[in-house]
Amino acid sequence: MTELTNYSGPYNHELKFADFSKEFLIDLMHTWQYAYMRLSSICYQEVIEQFGMEAADKCNLAVWMKVGEKIVPKFAKVGKIEFNSIADGLKVIQLAPDGHTDGELFQGDVEIISDNHVKTTTTKCRALDYLEGVAPERIEFFCHVLEKNVMQAYFNNPKVTVTPLKLPPRQSKDEVCCRWEIKLEP
């Protein structure tokens, strides 16, 4: 069977992911990544409208902490990754829809000092771009509180420390979005 590059033909109840081309699956994964992140913002906005900003912040943080606890380990399992180092944790995070830095939502660099000590730099962050343009008052919570706690939760190890080295607000779009140091303490 020829790999499908789109799904414009007739409905196929027996359709499998293996039926699609690699290029189609990559495009679909980008759409899933966007949907995953957009769902979070839609829920967040709905809680704001119904219960206020403080409740929305608490809910948003609780949800992302649960994602770190309950969902991120599933990516480790699929990738057959055992968490023995920060480098292993980075591989797991890379498999999560909000952790992949292929350019659609986030871009950045990782400086690996050792297997248990890294510094990350985010050079593109669509979430920060949005907040800077529409809700700059939300940057403090999202970048200073939520992101630090979520990164900690995604490593799913109490011996991991996540320390901000540079956080928004930025003076210009030419500045990096954020920079973090991540260590696994013995």
C-alpha positions as CSV (number, residue, x, y, z in Angstrom):
1,M,0.0,0.0,0.0
2,T,1.2,3.5,-0.8
3,E,1.8,5.8,2.2
4,L,-0.8,8.5,2.5
5,T,0.4,12.1,2.4
6,N,-3.0,13.4,3.4
7,Y,-6.4,12.0,4.3
8,S,-8.5,13.6,1.5
9,G,-9.8,10.3,0.2
10,P,-12.6,8.2,1.4
11,Y,-13.2,7.3,5.1
12,N,-11.2,4.2,6.1
13,H,-12.4,2.6,9.4
14,E,-9.3,0.4,9.4
15,L,-6.9,3.4,9.1
16,K,-3.6,3.0,11.0
17,F,-0.8,5.5,11.7
18,A,1.5,3.3,9.7
19,D,-0.6,4.1,6.6
20,F,0.6,7.7,6.6
21,S,3.9,9.1,5.3
22,K,6.5,10.3,7.8
23,E,6.0,13.9,6.6
24,F,2.2,13.7,7.2
25,L,2.8,12.3,10.7
26,I,5.3,15.1,11.5
27,D,2.7,17.7,10.4
28,L,0.1,15.9,12.5
29,M,2.3,15.8,15.5
30,H,2.8,19.6,15.2
31,T,-0.9,20.0,15.1
32,W,-1.3,17.8,18.2
33,Q,1.5,19.8,19.9
34,Y,-0.4,23.0,19.2
35,A,-3.8,21.4,20.3
36,Y,-2.2,20.2,23.6
37,M,-0.9,23.7,24.4
38,R,-4.1,25.4,23.2
39,L,-6.3,23.1,25.3
40,S,-4.5,24.3,28.4
41,S,-5.0,28.0,27.5
42,I,-8.7,27.4,26.7
43,C,-9.3,25.7,30.1
44,Y,-7.3,28.5,31.8
45,Q,-9.4,31.2,30.2
46,E,-12.6,29.4,31.1
47,V,-11.6,29.2,34.8
48,I,-10.7,32.9,34.8
49,E,-14.1,33.8,33.4
50,Q,-16.0,31.6,35.9
51,F,-13.9,31.8,39.0
52,G,-11.3,34.5,38.6
53,M,-7.5,34.8,38.0
54,E,-6.4,33.4,41.4
55,A,-8.4,30.2,40.9
56,A,-7.2,29.9,37.3
57,D,-3.6,30.2,38.4
58,K,-4.1,27.5,41.1
59,C,-5.9,25.2,38.7
60,N,-3.3,25.7,36.0
61,L,-0.4,24.9,38.3
62,A,-2.2,21.9,39.7
63,V,-3.0,20.5,36.3
64,W,0.6,20.9,35.0
65,M,2.0,19.3,38.1
66,K,-0.3,16.3,37.6
67,V,0.9,16.1,33.9
68,G,4.4,15.8,35.3
69,E,3.4,13.2,37.8
70,K,1.0,11.1,35.7
71,I,1.6,11.7,32.0
72,V,5.3,12.5,31.5
73,P,6.3,9.0,32.9
74,K,4.4,7.5,30.0
75,F,6.7,9.2,27.6
76,A,9.7,7.6,29.4
77,K,8.0,4.2,29.1
78,V,7.3,4.6,25.4
79,G,10.9,5.8,24.8
80,K,12.3,3.0,27.1
81,I,14.2,5.7,29.0
82,E,15.2,5.1,32.6
83,F,15.8,8.2,34.6
84,N,19.3,8.0,35.8
85,S,20.5,11.5,35.0
86,I,19.4,15.0,33.9
87,A,20.4,14.0,30.3
88,D,17.8,11.1,30.6
89,G,15.2,13.5,31.9
90,L,15.8,15.8,28.9
91,K,15.2,12.9,26.6
92,V,11.8,12.2,28.3
93,I,10.8,15.9,28.2
94,Q,11.7,16.0,24.5
95,L,9.1,13.4,23.8
96,A,6.3,15.4,25.5
97,P,4.2,17.7,23.2
98,D,5.2,20.8,25.2
99,G,8.9,19.8,25.5
100,H,9.9,19.4,21.9
101,T,12.0,22.3,20.6
102,D,11.8,21.8,16.8
103,G,10.8,25.4,16.2
104,E,7.0,25.4,16.1
105,L,6.3,26.5,19.6
106,F,9.8,26.8,21.2
107,Q,13.4,27.0,20.2
108,G,16.5,26.9,22.3
109,D,19.8,25.4,23.2
110,V,21.0,23.1,25.9
111,E,24.5,23.3,27.3
112,I,25.4,19.9,28.8
113,I,28.0,20.5,31.5
114,S,27.7,16.9,32.7
115,D,25.1,14.2,32.6
116,N,23.6,15.7,35.8
117,H,24.1,19.4,35.2
118,V,22.8,21.4,32.2
119,K,21.9,24.9,31.3
120,T,19.0,25.5,29.0
121,T,18.3,28.7,27.0
122,T,14.9,29.3,25.3
123,T,15.3,31.7,22.3
124,K,11.8,31.4,21.0
125,C,8.6,30.9,23.1
126,R,5.2,31.5,21.5
127,A,3.7,31.6,25.0
128,L,5.9,34.5,26.0
129,D,5.3,36.2,22.7
130,Y,1.6,36.0,23.3
131,L,1.9,37.2,26.9
132,E,4.1,40.2,26.0
133,G,1.5,41.3,23.4
134,V,-1.7,40.6,25.2
135,A,-1.2,40.1,29.0
136,P,2.2,41.2,30.2
137,E,0.9,41.2,33.8
138,R,0.7,37.3,33.5
139,I,4.4,36.9,32.7
140,E,5.4,36.8,36.4
141,F,3.1,33.9,37.1
142,F,3.7,31.9,34.0
143,C,7.5,32.4,33.6
144,H,8.5,32.7,37.3
145,V,6.1,30.4,39.1
146,L,4.5,28.0,36.7
147,E,7.5,27.2,34.5
148,K,9.9,26.5,37.4
149,N,7.4,24.2,39.1
150,V,6.4,22.4,35.9
151,M,10.0,21.8,34.9
152,Q,10.7,20.4,38.3
153,A,7.6,18.1,38.0
154,Y,8.6,16.9,34.6
155,F,11.9,15.7,35.9
156,N,9.8,13.8,38.5
157,N,12.7,13.5,40.9
158,P,13.0,15.5,44.2
159,K,16.8,15.5,43.9
160,V,16.5,17.7,40.7
161,T,16.9,21.4,41.3
162,V,15.7,23.9,38.7
163,T,17.2,27.4,39.1
164,P,16.3,30.4,36.9
165,L,19.3,32.3,35.5
166,K,17.4,34.8,33.4
167,L,13.6,35.3,33.3
168,P,11.3,37.8,31.5
169,P,10.3,40.5,31.2
170,R,12.6,41.2,28.2
171,Q,13.7,44.6,27.2
172,S,13.5,43.6,23.5
173,K,12.5,40.6,21.4
174,D,16.3,40.1,20.6
175,E,16.9,38.9,24.2
176,V,16.6,35.3,25.1
177,C,13.3,34.3,26.6
178,C,14.7,32.5,29.6
179,R,17.7,30.6,30.9
180,W,17.7,27.8,33.5
181,E,20.2,25.7,35.3
182,I,19.1,22.1,36.1
183,K,21.1,19.8,38.4
184,L,20.6,16.3,39.9
185,E,22.0,16.5,43.4
186,P,23.6,13.3,44.7
